[in-house]
Amino acid sequence: MSKKIALLYGGYSREREISIKSGKAVEGALQRLGYTYKVFDPVEREKFLEEIVDYKPDLAFIALHGKGGEDGTIQSLLEFLGIPYTGSDPKTSMICMDKVLTKMYLEKFNINTPKWSFFLNIEDALSFYPEFPVVVKAPNEGSSIGVYIVNNQDEYKKAVEDVFKLDEKVLVEQFIKGRELTVGILDDEVFDIVEVVVEEGFYDYQNKYITGKTKYICPAQLPPEVYKTVQDIGYKTYKSLNCKGQARVDIILDYSLTPYVLEVNTVPGMTEFSLLPKAAAVKGISFDQLVDRIIKSGLKNDK
């Protein structure tokens, strides 16, 4: 008997538009795979709750990005309702969504990450004089929303002010010049490394989703021992943070070939631009097969 899938996409975060793209791509796969499914959008919360309880799905496929989808909120609700779901549990989701908490865990497990500071109020942040260049980040946003590379105190002040409009704290991180890499993982399978090459600027929201000028190289062209080191650090990060199902670990490799972990995505994008499907394809796993495997993983990992 076909499993009933509740496909969750949309939501109320700043990444709603990307979530809808991911969700529609997954929906296409569910149709082709012959699954019984229904789409749910948690943006209308009471309606969502009533409908998903009434539907009684065997599994919720989470294609929600950002707040409410990746931060443990929807995972906690689904656990309360007794509905199995794809991806990591509430605690891991919350840690990985918050880049400050992620950094704390990375340091605890001796995983290399760029030097960092964080501030809970704007006064403390503005009285800090970093060594430029630095990256100023909104710790609880994704899709490179609220990320600024700054080169002087004036740019720093503006970036900090902008971040506090988005978030209740600010992360100030050492800028590492190097190659942008990502390691996709599904359960215990580590996919090939994707290198992201941006023609101009950095891998921000514009270059991810709008310009079409970003190149993706998979497998990344690296010396074999460096390739293995990067995959190993990706997998160690995944296991140390107790990730489940699909996840993506973003890494910067400096020009002395030292890898630094930047962040972990527990609900990686599933759009035509997304990196996890690109990496899976290199292993001969089609988009539909990837969706099917994520579903089977969610059922197996029933929290």
Salt bridges, closest charged atoms under 4 A:
ASP41 OD2 - ARG16 NH1 2.93
ASP98 OD2 - LYS169 NZ 2.72
GLU141 OE2 - ARG14 NH1 2.48
GLU141 OE2 - LYS67 NZ 3.59
GLU161 OE2 - LYS157 NZ 2.73
ASP162 OD2 - LYS158 NZ 2.88
ASP162 OD1 - LYS165 NZ 3.57
GLU173 OE2 - LYS103 NZ 2.54
GLU173 OE1 - LYS137 NZ 2.99
ASP187 OD2 - LYS300 NZ 3.37
ASP188 OD1 - LYS239 NZ 3.53
GLU189 OE2 - LYS283 NZ 3.13
GLU189 OE1 - ARG293 NH2 2.23
GLU195 OE1 - ARG179 NH2 2.80
ASP232 OD2 - LYS228 NZ 2.77
ASP250 OD2 - ARG248 NH2 3.05
ASP288 OD1 - ARG32 NH2 2.78
ASP292 OD2 - LYS296 NZ 2.75
